[in-house]
Amino acid sequence: MYKKMMQCLIAMCAVFLFNTGVIHAADKKTINFIAVGDSLTEGVGDTTAQQGYTKRTAQIIADEYDVKVKTANYGKAGDRSDQILKRIKTNPKAIKQLQKADVITLTVGGNDLQQTLFKAIFSKSEQDVTKYVAQAMPNYTENLMSLVKFIEKQNKNAPIYLFGNYNPLYVYLANRDDLNADVKIYNDINANLASADKQVYYVSTFKTLTYGQYTTKIEREKLRTSAKLANRGSLNNSMVTKTLQAKTQNERNHYITTQDHYHPNDIGYDKMSALLAKKMAATKQEWLKINDKK
């Protein structure tokens, strides 16, 4: 009888300790957050010196999980996928920090796509533009796989959160369906890699940053009609150049900066950070819990 009573008591204590959160003793106290990528990681367009999504997300994680978050940022504006890999490979400090990382983020593909589109600037049809993009897919896929493989070689445990890209000119060229389709081609490459690699998680930004505050189909249809009336659906790319070079305090997409009409502004980076934090929350067992294999 005594033995059975003790067993019951022990079982009750175990349930009590689990439910009161003592299990969190297995949580890490410090999270090493390493951000790698292009201008979105560097934080172009951010006026708050938080390196775009990097320090914003770090603050969200610190507040939510009561941990200290150390960040390191290896973002550089203008870098394509191959250039990001070359830069990281030749940076001993970056390699060392990747090896100690608990969380790794990666923004890549935007400049690969942009440079491909610029090559197609004199195309005679929307189909020709997409053809240029399709031809560049194998090269980008190979570069992305090499970049991810190199990062995973440095750290086999830390989850890699791979962002997708968006169309910053949608609000001006809403009837150019090919531009959205081209972005989605590159996003599919990122998403498919994440689906095939258990260490990688895809973070989509397309709807949030492409459509901005135009969240309903009715609002987007009005943009489409407006673009048609303004002849912004023409393949004359002077409209694209004019939009990117305009120095104005007005921007139709409230999440995009007026500095270049291309990168997120402070609100945009807030949105981007929230999307990342949501994905991290859903996969917190991969980075918050102490891993004996490390």
N, C-alpha and C positions, 0 to 999 in steps of 0.2 A: 504493500500500500504506500509506504513512504517513498519507494523508488518511483512509483507511478506519479505521485504528487510532485516530486522533483522534476520529472520529465515534463509534466504539464506546465510547471512554473517556468522552466527554461524556455519552453515553446512560447509561452505568453510574453516573456521578456524579449525574445527575438522579434516577435511581431511588433511589440511596442517600440523597440529601437528602430526597426525598419520604417515604421510609420511616422516617427518623430524626426526623421531625416539624418540619423547618425550614419546612414549609408553614404552620405555626402563626404564622409571622411576620405573616401577614395577619389574625390575631385582634386584636380590640380589647383594649386594656389596661384601660380603664375602661368600665363599663356603667352607663348612667343608667336606673334602674328607677323608673317613675312609676306609682303605684297610685291608682286612681280608684274611687269607689263609695259604698257605704252602710256600715252597721255592721260588716259582715264585713271591709271594708278598714280601717276605723278600728281594729278589733281588740277589739270588745266581748267580754268573757269571757276575754281574755288577761291572765294575772297576771304576765307576765314582761317587760312593757314593750317588746315586739317588734312592736307594731302588727299583731297577728294573723299572717297569712301573709307580710306584706311583708318584714320583716327576717329572718324564718326562711328564706324562699326566697333572699333576697339572700346569706345566709351559705352556703347550699348551693351556689349558683352561684359564689361567690368561691372556695370550697374546691375545687370540681370542675374549674374552668377557670382557676384561678390568675389571676383578674382582680380589680380593685377595683370594688365595686358601690356606687354612690351612690343612695340612695332618697329619694323624696318621696312623702308620703302625703296624698291628698285624699279620705279617707273620712269620712262623716258619718252617724251613726246616725239612722235614721228617714226618710232621704231616698228618695223614689220616683224613678223614671227621669227624669221631667220636672224634678224638683228638683235632681238631680245635674247635669243639663245647664245649668240656670239658674245654679247656683253656680259651675260651671267657666267658663262663658261670661263671668262678671263678675269673674273673678279673673285679673288680668294675670300674676301670678307663675306660676299653674298653666298658663296658655297658653304662657308662655315655656319652662317645663320640659317640657311636652308636645312642643314643637317640637324640643327637644334630646334627647328620649327615645330609648333603644335598645330598651326593653321597656316596654309599657303593659299594665296589668292592669285589669280592670273587674268589679266585683260589682254586680249590678243585678237588680231584679225581685222580691226578697223582700218589700219593703214594698208594692209595687204589689199583689201577691197577698194579703198579709196584710190590707190595707185593704179589698180586695174581699171577702174571706171574712168580715170583721167586718160588712160591709153585709148579708151573707146569714145573719146569726146567728139570725134567727127563721124561717128557711126550714122548711117542713114535711116536706121529703124531701131525701135526698142528691142526687137529680137536680136539685132546685131550686138547691142550692148550686153544683153544677157549671154550671148555666145562668147564674148570676151571673158566674162566672169566664169562661165562653165569651163573654159579652156585653162583657167588659172587654178581651178579646184585641186587637181592632183598635186601641184607644187605646194599649195598652202596646206593641204592635208599632211603631206610628208613633213613639212616644216613644223607643224603643230605637234605631230606625233613625236618628232625628235626632241622638241622642247619639253614636252610632258615627260618623256622617257628620261631625259637628263635630270629633271627635278626629282622624279621618283627614285632615280639611282642614288641621289643624295639623301633621300628620306623616304623609307618604305612605309611609314606609319601615318604621317600627317596627311589629313584630307586636303585635296586641292579643289578649290572652288573656282570653276572656270566660267567667266562671264560670257554672255552673248552680246551682240552689238545691236545698234538701232539706226534708224534713218532720221538724222537731224533736220533734213529738208522736207520732210513729209508735209508739214503744214503749209509750205509754199508750192509744192508740186504734188498735191494730193491725188491727181489723176494720172500720175506716172506710176502705174502699178509695177512696172519693171524694176524700179528702184527698190521698192519694198521686197520684191521677189529676190533681187540680187543679195540684199542683206540676209534674207532668210536662207539662201543657199549656203552662205558662210556660217550662219548660226547652226544650220543642220550639221555641218561638219563638227562644230564644237559639241553640240548636243549628242551626236552619235558616238563621239569619242568617250564622252562621259558615261553613256549607257553601256559601253563595252569595257570600261575600266572601273573597277570597284573602288579605286582610290580617288576618283574624280567625280565632282558633283557640279551639275550645270545650273547656272543662275541666269535666268532670262530677264532681260531689261527691255525687250523690243516693244511690247505694248505700252509700258509705262513711259519710256522716254521718247518713243516715236510719236505717240498720240498726245502726250502731254495732258493738258486739262480737257482735251476733246475726247471724253470717255464714252460717248454714246454714238451709235451708228448715224443718228440724225445729225449730230454735230459734224461728224466726219463727212457726211454727204454734202453738207453745206460748203465745207472746205473744197471738196472735189469740184463742185459747181463753180466756186469762185476761181479755182485754178484754171478751169476750162475757159471762163470768160476773159481771164487775163492772159490767155494763151501760154500759161506756164507749163502746159503739157507738151509744148513743142520740143523737138530735139535740138533746138538752138540752145546750146549750153551757156550762152551769155547770161541767162537768167540765174543759173546756178552760181556762176562766178560773181555776179552782181550781189546776190544774196549773201554769199560768204564774205565779201569784201565790204559790205555796207557798215558804216560807222553810225549806228543809231541806238538810241536807248529803248527802242521798241523791238520786241521779239514775240512773234505769234505763239510760239510754244513757251509757256511759262516755266518750263524746266530746263531750258537751254539758255546759255549765256549770250548777252548782246556783244561780248568781246569778239566772238568769231562766228556766232550763229551755228556752232557745231558741237561744242562741248557742253556738258551739264553746267548749270549754275548751282548756287548753294542749295536751292530746293531740289534740283535734279540729283545732286549727290546725297541729299537726305533720303530721297526715294531709293536710290541705288543701294545705300547702306541698309535700309530697311529690308530690301529684298535679300541681301546677303545674310543679314542677321536672322531672317526667317528660315532660310535654308540651313544655316548653322544650328539653329535651335532644333530643327527636325533631325539633325545628324550629330547632336552634341556628344553622343557616346564615342564618336570618333576622335574628338579633340579635348574634351573636358575630363574624361576619366583617365586615371593613371594607367599607363600601358606598360606592363612588365617587359615587353619585348624591346622597348626603347633603350 
